[in-house]
C-alpha cells in the first residue's frame, strides 16, 4: 500500500521540529503528515521515532535525508527499528553543491546508487525532485515525489512528468500576514538562503522567471509566486491550487511568528 499522507501536511525546518505534544495537536487538526526538514545527517531519525510514539495516525517523513552525509546502511538499520509502524516515510535527496562541496559529483548517479543500497520498500520512499530527470527517477523508484519551493504551475508540469501511480507532494511556504510590505519582508527573509542555491534558481529559470526576478532578494513577482501570503482563506486557496494542478498532498511550511496559531487557523480554513 502507498503511504497515507492526507491532503495537507506540515513541513518544519531543523530547530523548529514539533514536540510530541505539538505533533499530536497537528494530528488532531487534520494534518496527515509531518515533514522534518533541514537535517544535515541521520540524527533526525531519533526525532522520527519520538514523534511516531507521540501520535496515532499521522505519517512522519524525513524531508530530506542527504545522500552524501547519511549512509544508506544507517537508514536501513533505523528503518528496521521502525518496522512496527507503516507511518514512517523515508525522504531522501541529493542536497546542493553549495552545501555538500567538492564531493557533489554526478548527483543523479549518486541518487541511483543510494536507492540501490537502500533496503526500504518503495512504498515507504520519497525523493526530493525538481527537474524532469529526477522527477522521472522518483516515479520509477519511489512512491512520492517531493518538490520544494515550487509554484502550482510547477506542480502541473511535475504531474505530467511523473504520470499516474506516484504521489506528488509539493512543499509550499506560507505567511499569514495581509500587509503586502510585511508579508513580502518575511518571505524574502525565508527565500534569501535559497536564492544562493543553483538547484532552486535553475528550476525557477526553467519555469519562466528571469535573472531580474532573482536579483536583490527576489522580485515581487517571484516572492508572490513562491510564498502564499494573506488571510488564512487566501492562503488556503493557493494550497488548493496545487491540488487542482495535480498534487496529492501539499506540505505547508509557515513562515513568521506564532506558527502554532497559524496552523490552527489554516486547518480551519482548509476544513
N, C-alpha and C positions, 0 to 999 in steps of 0.2 A: 504493500500500500504506500502511496505517496504521502509524505509527511503532511500533517494538518497545520496550516498557518493562519487560517481565517482571512477575512478581507483586509484587516488592518493590524499592524503590529507597532512596536515601539523600538526605535534604534537609539542606543546611547553610547557615547564615547567613553573610553577608559578614563576613570576618575569620576564618572557620573553613572556607573553601573548601579542599578537599583539594589536596595537591600531586599532581604526576603520579604519583609512586610510590604515594601513598595511594590515588589513583583506581584504579591498576592492581590494588592489593590488594583493594579493594572489588569490582572486577570479578571477580577470582578467587574471591571468597567467594560469588558468585552473584547479587549485586545487579544489577538490569537498567537502572537509571537513576541519574544524579547530578543533583539539583536544586540549582541555585545561586541562593540567595535573598538578599534584603536589599540588592540593588544599587539605589541611587537613580538611576542613569543607565546609559548603554550601555557603561560600562567593563568590565562583566562579559563582554562578547563576546570580549575578548582571552583571558580565562581559559578560556572555552569552547573556543577553538581549541587552547590548550595541552593541555587535558585530553583532547580528541579525539586529539591526536597521541600522547599517552602511553598510550592504551588501544586495544583492538581491537574490542570488541563492545558496550560499554556506551553507552547514549544519554546525552547531556549536554543538560540543559534549563535554560532561564532561568526562575526562579520568584520574582519575575517582572520583566520589563521594564516600567517605569512609563510609561504612555502620555502622561503630562503632561510628562515630563522626557527621554524618549528619542525623538527624531524618527524617524518611520516610515522616512524615506529612509535614515537611518543603519543601521537594521535591514536594509533591503533590500540595501544595499551589502555588509554583513558576511555576509548570507545567501548572496549570490552568491560571496563569497570562499570559502565553505564548501560550495560546490556539489559538491565531490568526495566528500562523505560523506552518508549517509542517517541519521546518528546525532545530528543536531542538531535539538532541538525548541525552537521559539520560543514561550516562555510570556510572555503579556502580561497586564496588569491595570490597573485604574483607581486602585489605591492607596487613600489615605484623606484625607478632608477635613482632618483634624487635622495632616497632614504636608504635603499639597500646598498648602493655604492657600486664599486667596480665588478663585484660578483654578478651583477644583474646582466647576464648574457643569455640570449635566446629564451626570454621568459615563457613563450608559448611551449617550447620543448620542455622547459622545467615543469610547467603545469602537467603536461602529458606524463612525464616520468613520475611525478609525485602521485598522480592519480593511479598509475600502475602500482605504486608501492603501498597505497592505502588499502587496508583491509576493513573497509566501511561499505555497507550496502549502498548501491546507487541511490536508493530512495531515501537515504539519510545524508546526501551530499548536496551542497550548494556551491556554485562557483561565481566569484565576482567577475563580471563581464561587462565591457563597454563596447568594444569594436566587434565587427561581424565575425572575425575568426574565432575569438574566444566565446562569443555567444553561441556559435555553432558547436564548439567543444562542450560548453555547458549542456546543450541539448543532447549531445551524443553520449556524455559520460556521467551526468548528474541528473537530479530531479528538479533542481531550482537554479535559475539564472538570476543573479542579484546585481543589477546595475546600480551605481551610486552617483548621486548628484546629477540627475538627468531630468528631462522635461517629459511631459506626456507625448510630445512628438517623437522623442527617442523611444519611448515605450512602444509606440505604434511600429516603428522600424524594427525594434527588437523582437516584437511578436512575429513580424513577417520573417525574421531571420531564424528564430528558434522553431517556428511552427507549433503544431499541437503536441501534447504529450509531455511538456515540461512546464513547471510553474514559473511564471515571470513575476519577480518580486522586487520592483524598484524601490529605492530609498528616496524620501522627499524631505528636504529641510522646510521647517515652518516657523514663522514668527507671529505670535498673537499680539499684534500691535497695528492699530488703524492709522496712525500718523505716518505718512509716507517717509518723512525725513528720519524719524526714529526707527521705523521698520527697516529701511534700507541701511541705516548705520549698523544695526545689529547684524543684518545679513552680510554686509561687507566684512565685518569682523570675522564672521564664520567662514567666508569664502577666501580670505586673504591667503591662508595656507595652501589651499587647493589651486590657486592661480599660479603657484610656482611649481606645479607638478604636470609634466608634459602629457601623461596619460589622460588627464582630465582636459587640459587645454586643447589637445589634438582632437579629442572627442567632440568638444564644443565647436571647434572649427569645422569638423566634418558635418556637423548638424546645423550649419547656416550662420553661425556667429563669425565675427571678424576680429582681426587683431586689435582694432579700435575698441571693440567690446571688452577685450581682455585687459586694456590699459587702465592705469590709475584706479585700481581697486575694483574695476568692473563697471561697465555702463549700466544705467538704469534698466535698459533692455535685458542685459544678461542677468542682473540681480533679480528682476521681477520674474524671469523665466525659471531660474533655479531655486528660488526661495518663495514659497507661498506665504503671503502675509495678509493681515487684516483681521476681521472678526472671525470667530470660530466657524460661522456659517460660510464665509467666503473661503476660508482655508479648506473646509470640508468639501466645497465644490471643486477645488483644484485636485484634492485627493481622488475624488470620484472620476476626474478626467483621465487619470491613469487607468482606472478600471475600464472606462469607455474605450480607451486606446488598446486594450488587450491585456492589462495586468491582472493577475490572480490575487495579488496581495500587495499592499503598499506599506513599507516600513517608515514610520513617521519619526523624524528627529526634531524635537522642539529646541529652538534657539532662544536664549534670553532667560530672564529670571522667572522664578516660581513655576517651574516645569510641572510639578505635581498638579497644580491648579489648571495649567494649560491642558494637560492630558484629560483631566476630568471634563473640562469644557468641550474639548474636541470629541470625546466619547459621546457626550450628549448631542452634539451637532451631527454626528455620524449615525446615531441610533436610527 
